[in-house]
Amino acid sequence: MNAEKIIIGADHAGYPLKEALKPFLAEMGLAVADAGTDSERAVDYPDFAAKVAEAVSVGVFPRGILICGTGVGMSMVANRFPGVRAALCRDEEEARISRMHNDANILVLAGRKTDAETAMKIVRTWLTTPFEGGRHQRRLDKIGETELRLSGKTGL
């Protein structure tokens, strides 16, 4: 496995799945940091997506996991952070490709659409699949160039 520690966060819809995944991640040998939420009481998903995405963006954690009802909202927020490549994965194949081709550093899950057993398979695949590099690195470099351009650090 590539990471020794991981950060996980969820909103109220993702809370039950987050709680099911934490012991699984620990069994895989990861130190798990929980960015919240701490119940099924309604909260705003951007707050938790930002905590996880910022921690990955600045390098405090090499990878993170986010969970909301559909995974769409968490993905939208996380991918606004520089260097974050958040991938919503609904099955093991999407998890594998997100790592092999996109070097995804945040896995996003749909808490209302993914059962715990399926989520564990997705997570295991995502954590154990290496990035292939090669032509895929060239594409990631282009994403990085786009981030710089849009941040105003280079000209159009």
C-alpha positions, 0 to 999 in steps of 0.5 A: 500500500502506498499510504501510511495515513489517510483522512476521511470525511463525510456529511450526514448521508455518508456518515454510516458508511464512513463509520463502517470504513474506519475500522476496515482502513485501520485493519489495512494498516492505515492511521485514519484521521476523521474530519467529521461529521460525527452523526447523521444530523444534517450538515453542509457537505462543502465543510467536510469536503474542504477539510479533506481536500485541503489536507491532501492539497497541502500534503498533510495526507497523501490520500483521502476519502470523501462520502456524501449521498451521491458523491457528486457534491463532495467531488465538485468541492474537492476538485477545486483544490490545487493538486487534488484529483478526486474521483467518484467511484461506484465499482472496483473498475472505476477505482482501479482506473482512477488510480492507474490513469489519473493518480486519484488522491481522493476517493469519493463514494456515494453513501446512499448508493454504495453498501459497506461490502462494496465500498470496502472492495472499492477502497481496497482496490483504490488503495492497492492500485499503483499509478502507471505513469507514462502517457498518463503522467503527460495528461496529469501534467496538463491538468497541473498546467491548467490549474496554474493558468487558471490561478493566474500564475501563468498567462493564457 
